Amino acid sequence: MTASTLTDPESPRLRRFIDAVSHGEAGAVDGLRADLVASGGPLIEQAERGGLLVTFVCVADARTVAVDSHLMMNEAGERQGMERVPGTDVWFQTLYVKDDQLSVTYRFLVDSSMALLSVTEIEEIAQTREGHTRFAVDRHLSSRPDEFNPDRIVLDGRVSFAHDPDVLARVDDPDDLLRWESVLTLPGSRPVSPLFAPTDTAEECLETCTIKSAVFGDEREITVYAPPGGIPAGERASLLVVLDGPGAISTGLPALLTRLIAQGDIPPTVAAFVHNKNSWSRSEEMICNPKLVDQYADEILPWLRERYQVSDDPARTVVGGGSYGGLGSAWLAYNRPDLFGNVLSLSGSHWWGMRTSFGAAEDSTVYGRDDEPEWLTRQFSTAPRKPVRFWIGVGTLENQHLPGGITLLSANRNLRSVLLARDYEVRYHEFHGGHDRAGWRSAFVDGLPALLNRR
C-alpha cells in the first residue's frame, strides 16, 4: 500500500477537485460531497496499474487531521497525516491497495497530538497507567467518524471509561465520550455488517449485574445475553464468556447470536460479557495473570452457573476475546481446561512475553515474564496436551515489527503451529483486515459456529 500526495494525487476524482478549486469553480466542495455520499464514504477507484485507489476525505476546519486505521500503517508501524487542499476545509489521503477483500475500521483524528505515533511510540507511552490514560483520552476525544459512511461501530467511552475518574474529570459532559468508528468494506469483501445490525429482541435479552471480586478486591459488571426463545425445559444452554465484554456488545455480537441461534447455526447459547474494572486494568489482568484464572474459575463461572440455565460441560463452554482478550482467553483455558474447552482468539496478543519490550524496565511484567517473546506459546509447547479446541483469527495487515523479531501475525501463526504439533484441534483463519472490530466481526461469524455447533 502506497500513498499519493497533494502535488501528485493519484485519485482521478481528487485531481479534478483540486483543479476545480485552483480555478475558483463554485460548487467544487458540494460536488465532492455529493460523490462521497454516493460512494458511502471513501472514494473507491480502479488504479491504472491494477488494484484500487482508496481516498479518505474529511471536511474539517482543523490544524491537523489523520486517519486512524490499521490500513494506514507500514510494517514499521508508522503512518502519515492527511493533506489539506489549500483554500478549503477538505483533507484527503489516497492509498493504493491490492487486496480488494479488505474490511477495516477507521476514524478521523482531528487536532490530536498523538495521531501519528508509531506502534513502538504508543507502547512506550501506554506501559504506565498515566500514559495509557493520556493516550486513550487524546485518541477518543479527537476522533470523529466519516460523515459520509453509514456503516459505523459505537465507541462508547461512557462505558469503557465509566470507572476512570481521571478520564471523567477531563470532560464536562459524559455524553462527550460517545463516539463512533466507521467501517470500510472493499468490493471483494464478504459483507457481514447486516448480521450485526440491531434486532427487535437482542437488546431486550441483555441484563447487567454487579458481582463482588474477592480476588481483585473490587466489583465487576457482567452483561449477560440470554437467547430470546428461552432454553427448553430440562436442557442447558451452551456458554460463551467474552473478555472486554462491552466492546463486543457495541460491535453487535448480541444481534449476531440471535441470528445464529434462529438460523440453527449454533445451539441456544448464553453469553457473558465481562466488563473491565477500568480502561487500564486489562493491561494488568489479561497478561497471563494467575489472578485472572482465580477470578473466572472461582467467582464468575460459579455465579453464572448458579443464576443461569447453562451447561457445566467444558466442551460446551467457549471463552474468547480480541487482542489482550485473545491472550487472556488462551491463558484461562491453559490453566482450567476443566472449565473452558474452547478458545476463540481474535488477533490475540500472543507476542507477549519479553519483559523489556518497548523499553520497559527489567523488573516490569507489563510486556512479559522473561527475555523472549511468545511466553504462553512456549508453555503450550512443553506442557501436556489439554482437552481444548481453538479457533484462531488474525488479520493479514497485522505485520508490524515487534520486539523479538516477530509480528502479531507471525506470533499467531507460531501459536497455531505449536498447537498443531501438540495434536490440538485448531482452526486457523487469516481475515482480510487489521487489529480492529471489522475483522473480528467476520471472525465471530465463522468462529462461533465452529466451536459451538458440534453436529
N, C-alpha and C positions, 0 to 999 in steps of 0.2 A: 504494500500500500504506500502510495506516494501522494504528497500534497502539492497543489499548484498555488501560485501567488497572485497578488493584485496586478503585478506587471506582466504576468503571463497566465491568466486564468484559463484553465483547460476546459472549463464548462462553457459550451456554446451559449447557454442561456445567460450566464453571468457576463460573458463578453458583450452580449447585446445590451444588457442592463448598464454596464459600465460605460459603454459607448453612448447610450441614450442620456445618461446623467452628464457625461462630459459635454454633450451638445445642448444641454439645458432643456431636454424634452419634458414637457409637462406630463404627469401621469406615469412616469417611469417606475416609481416605487409602487404605485397602485397596481400597475401591470404585473410586477414581480409578485406582489402579494397574491394576486389572483392565480398565478401559476402555482404558488406554494399551496394555496388552498386546494387547487385541483389535484396536486400530487400527494396531498395529505402529509406534508412535512418536507423532508429534504428532497431536493430535485434529483431524480434518477435519470441519467442519460447514458446512452451507449458510447463507449470510447472507440475512437478510430482504430486503436491497436487491439481491440477486443476487451472484454471485461466491462466494468461500469464506472461511471463518474458519479460519486455521491457528494452533493453540495449541501452543507448545513447552512441555514440562513437564520440569523437572529436580528430583529429590529429593536434596537435599544439605544437610548441616549446614555452612553456609558463611557468610561475611560478605557476599560478592557473587557473583552468577552472571550471565553474559551469554551470549547465543547468538552464536557466530562464524559468520556466513554472509553471502554477498553479498545474500541476500534481505532482511537487516535494515538495509541501508544506504539512506539517501536520496540524492538527487542531489548533495548537498554532501559525500557520503562519511562522514556521521555516523551514529551508532547509539545505541540506548538499552539499558540493562540490564534484566534480568528483575526482577519483583517477587516478594517472599516473602509467602505467605499467613500472617498472624500466627498464632502458636501451632503452626505446622507447619514442616517442612523442605521444603515444596513451593514451588518457584519457577516462575513462568509468564510467558509473553509471547504475546499474541494479535495476529495480523496479519490485516488484510483484504486478500485477494488476488483480483484479477480474472482473471488468467491461470491457468486450470486445467491447462495443459500444462507448467508449470514442473517442472524437476528440478534440485535444488541439493544441495550438501553442507552439513553443519553440524556443529558440535560445541559443547559447553558449556565455557566458560572459568570455572573455579572459583577465586575469590580471586586473580584476575590483576590486576596493577597497570596493565596496558596494554590491557585488554579493550575499552574504549570510545574508544580513539584513533580519530580520523578518518583518512581516506586521506592527507591532507596531513601530519598529525602523524606518521603512521607513516613516510612517506618522508623527512621531516626527520630522524628518528632513524636510519633504516636506510641513510643515504647514506655512513656510515663503517662499517668492519668491526666496531668495538667496539659501535656502536649496533645494527647488524644482528644481531650475536650476542646481545646483551641482549634484543632484541625477540623473536627466534626462540626463545630458551630459555624466556622467560616464556610465550609462547603455547603452546609444545609441552608444557611440564611442567604447565601448569594445565589442559590440555584433557582432556576425557573424552567418550566417545560417548554417545548416547542409549541407556540400558539397555533400553528397550522396542522399539528398532528393530533388527531383524536385518540390515538392508542396510547394510554398512559397507565402507569402504576403508581399507587399512592406511596409517598414517603411521609409517614405520619410521625413527625417528631414529638407530637403531643403524647404519644405512647412510648417511643424509644427513649425520650428524654424526660419522661414523667417523674423519675426518681433521681434526677440530676439537678440539685439546687443550683450548682454553678452555671448550668445552662439556662435554667429558668430565670435566673437573675439577669440574664443578658437580653431578655425580650420583654417588651411592655405588655404584649398580649400573647398568651399561649397559642392562640389560633395562628399566629405568625409561623409556627412550627409545622403547619400543614403544607406540604409541598408535593410535587409530582415529578416523576421522570417519564420521558417519552420512550416509545419502542420503535426502532427501525427494523422493518422486516423486508428484506430484499426479495425480488420477484421469484427466485428459485426456492425460497424457504417455505417450509410447511407452516401454514397459518394456524397457530394454536390459541391466539388471544380470545376467540369466541368461547373456548372451553372454560375460560376463567372469568367470563363476564358474570355479574351477579344473577342469581336465580331468584325465583319468588320465595323460596324456602330456606336457602343456605344460611342467611344471616339469622333467621329465627332459630336455627339449630345450634347457635353458639351460646355458651354460658361461661362467664368469667368468675373464677373463685380465687380466694387467697388462702394459702396454706403456710404454716409456720415451718421454718427450716432450722432444726437444731444444729445441723451440720455446719451451716454458714452463719447461724445466729441472726437470722433476719426472716422476712416474709417474702413469699414469691407468689405471683399471679400465674394462673394457668387458665387458658381459654379452651374449653372442651367443645368439640363438634360431635353431635350425635346424629345419625342418619335420619332424614325426615320421615321415612316409613317405619321407623322404630326397629326393634330387634325382636324376631319371633320368640314367643314364649318357650322357655326351656332351652334356648340357644344363647350363645355368647358371641359377641362381635369380635372381629379382629381389632387390633390396637395399633395405631400409628402415633408415635411420640416424636414431636418436631422441636428441635433446638432452634433458638431465635424465632420463637413462635409468631410474634406479631408481624414480622416481615413476610412470613409465609401466608398469613391471613390477608394482608394487604395485596399480596400477589394474586389472590383469588383462589387459593387452594381449597377452601370450603366449597366453593361452587364447582370446582373440578371433581371433588369427592362425590358430591351429589349427582353429577352427571355420570361418573364412572359406575357408581352403585346402580343407578337407574338403568344403565345400559348392560348391566351384568358383567362388566369388565373387572370389577372387584367385588368381594362379598361385603355385606354390611360391616362398616368399619367406624369405630370411634377414634377420633383424633384429638390428641392433647397437645396444644400449642403452648410451650413453656416460655414464659417471659424471662428476660434477664433482669437482674437486680437493678442495673443501670447500664448505660452505654459502654462503660469501661469493663464491667465485671466479666464479660465473655473472654476478654484478653487474659484474665487470671484463671477462670474456671474451666474453659474448654481445652486448655493446652495440656492434656493428659494429666489433669489434676486428680489425685485419688479421692478428694472430697466430692468431686462431681459424681463419681461412682456411688459413693455412700448416699448422696442426696437422692439420686434416681432410684437406687435399689431399696433404700430403707424408708424413704419418705414419699416420693412422687408415685411410684408404681403401686405400693400398698394403698395409698389414698385413692388412686384411680380404680383399682380393682374392688375396693370396698364400696365405692359410690356408683360405679357404672357397670353395666352388664357386659363385661369384656372378658376375653379368654385369658387364661394364665399360661397358655402354651407358647413357649418362646418361638416356635415355628410360625405362629400367627401374630407375632409382635415385631413391628418394624420401628427402628429408630433412625432418624435422618436429619440432615441439615446441610447448609451450604457454607463453604469457606471454613472458618474455625468450627462451625457446626458440623461439617463433614468429618473433621478430625475428631471432635468430641464424640460423635456417634460411633465411629470405629473404636474409640477408646472404651466406651461403655460396653460394647459387645465383646471386646477383647477380654475385659475383666469379668463380665457377667453374661456369658453365653447361655446360662440357665434362665435368663430373663429376656435377653434380646437375641433373637435368632436370625434377624435380617438387618442389614445396614444399607441405607440409601445415602450415598456420599456424593454431594454436588460441589464440584470444584474444591474438594477437600484440601485443607492446608497441610498436606502430608509432607511438605518440605520442612516442617517444624522439627527442630532437634539440635541445631548448632547454637549454643547459648550466646556466643559472641557475635551473632548475626547483626548486621546493621549498626555495628559499633557498640552493642550492649556490653555491660561490664561482665567480667569473668564470673562473678557470683550471681548474675542475673539468671532467672529462669523464664523470662518473658518469651524468648525465642528458642529455648531448648534446654537440654539436660547435660549434654556433653559436647564434644568437639566435632561432631559430624551431623549432617542434616538427616532427615527422614528417620527420626528416632523410633516412631511407632512401627513403621515398616520393618525396621530391624528387629523389633520384638516379635512380630509375626513370623519372621524368617527363622527364628530359633525355638519358639515356643511350640508345644504340642498342638496339633491341629484342633480347632474348636468347631462345634456344630453351628456355624454361622454362614449365611449366604450374603453375597454382596452384589449391589448394583452401583457401579461407579461411573459417574459422568463428569466430563471436564471439557472446557472449551478449546477449540482449535486456536484461538487468539491468545491463550494463556501461556505464552512462550517468552515472557520477560525473564532476564537473567536474575537469579537469586544467589545469595551466598552459598558457597559449597559447590559451585559449578552446575547447578540444576535450574530447572524452571518448574513452575507449578504443573505444567503439562507433563514434563518428564517424571516428576515425583509421583503423579497419579499412574502413569504407565508402569513405573517401578513397583508400586503397590500391587497393581494388577498382576504383574509377572511373578512377584513373590508369592502372592496368594495362590495363583495357579500352580506354581511349583510345589506348594504345600498341600495341593489337592483340595482347595476350597472351590465351592461353586461360585463363579464370578461372571457377571455380565458387565461388559465394559463398553462405554459409548463416548465418542468424541463429538459433541454437538458443535454446530457451526456458530460460534459466538465466543463470548468472553466471560469474565468473572462478574456475572450480573443475573438479574432475575428473568431476563428474556430467555437466556439459555436454560436456566433452571426450570422454567415452565415446561419446555419440551422434555426435559429430563423427568419431571414429575409425571407427565403424560405416559411415558414409556416405562419408567421405573416402578411406579406403584402397582400396575397390573402384574408386572414380572415377579414382584415379591409377595403380593397379597393373594394373587389368584393361583392356586396350586392345582387347578384342574388339568 
